[in-house]
Structure formats: C-alpha cells, structure tokens
Amino acid sequence: MSKRAVLEVIALDAEDAAAAQAGGADRLELVSDMAADGLTPSRETFAAVRARVDISLRVMLRLADGFSAGDVDALVRRAGELRSEGADEFVLGFLDEAGGPDLGAIETVVDALGGCRWTFHRAIDRAADRDALRKALADLPGLDTYLTAGAAGGVDEGLPTLLSEAARRGEPGYEPQLLVGGGLRLDHLPRLRGAGVEAFHIGGAARPDGWSGQVSSAAVAQWRTALEG
C-alpha cells in the first residue's frame, strides 16, 4: 500500500493534458472522438500535447468504433506518423469475429512499434475468453498493461474478475500491470487497493462538465489524494 499508484487520465488536447498533470496524473491516454469511445488523435494534437506536458503519454491506435482492426495498413501508417513525432507509448487491442484476439493485426501493429511499450485496452472486456487472450498475447514485445473494468458493463459488474486477476499477478499472461478503468468510482478504490491493484484510469470522472468540458485539475487532484490515502 505504500507504493504510489499510477493515475492515468484521458486527454483530448493540450489543455486537458496540462490540467491532468497539474492535478497529479502520472500518465495520459491521448485519444480523439469520445463519441466513438476514443480514436487515434492527429499527429498535430500529439505534438501539441507532448510540448505541453512531461508525463508519460500513451496514444490510442484505433481508427473506428468497435474492436475490429479494420485497415491494418492505415493503422501502421498512423503509428509511423506518431512515432516520427516522438510517440513512444501506445494503446491498442483488436478482436476477431469469434471474440478472440486478432493476432495477425495485433502482431503487425506491434511490429511497427519497434518495441515501444503499449496497453491492451478494454477489448479484453469483450473477449470470449479473457484468460486465453492473455496467454495468446503473453510473448508480444512491449505489452506491459491491460486496461480493464473486468466486464463490459464496467467496474461494478467486473469487480470480482478484477480481484481474481489481481491475485494472479506474475502468472503466465498476468505479468502486465492491471490498469482499472471503465465506470471506476472513488468508492471502488479501497477494495482494489487492498487487493494490490496499483494503476487506475479515469475519463469522465476527471470532467465535472462532461465530455463537452475540459479535464479539471481539481477533480484529478481528488483522485490523487484518494489514491494516496
């Protein structure tokens, strides 16, 4: 419990990023178009954010709503553009029609990242078999985090799964950090921290005025304080 927990905040632009850092965020997930649950931002947006803050910055690689990879060549091109601007951490995750990991697409994109660290996002919460997905991806270079609510419906529904997976940390497929997000509330924190969860992800919780407003540094600071309590 003495280890500082990671607090990751969704940012859409440089103003969001600055407010999140001021509030105590450790890392940003940079996306565009939250109406589609977060798509790849432009290289210009990345550059503006990177120039504004100095905390870790993970960039979404996702071109359309849903969890199909779609145009893999386009994903590779976008990854290359972002890397040329200095991006070195990413977020991705693709499922096939059966709900398993789309290994062909994932491996192609990961190869284009050249060893950069990356998060497999909440596609795991829609997977047909979470354990099988983890084991199938276990040897991919750079994978160090799973962003998950434990269930498609959010943390309320997925809490038992999150506690179970936290207890398996270090087993094959469970080495990456568990980053909990998706309907996460402050009242979830005691049980999750007590189970050893060390990383948390917030989006709407950092925006008192909703997605039409900016990230609030005060809201982020409230989470930072709660995680340190």
Order of alpha helices (4+ residues) and beta strands (2+ residues): beta-alpha-beta-alpha-beta-alpha-beta-alpha-beta-alpha-beta-alpha-beta-alpha-beta-alpha
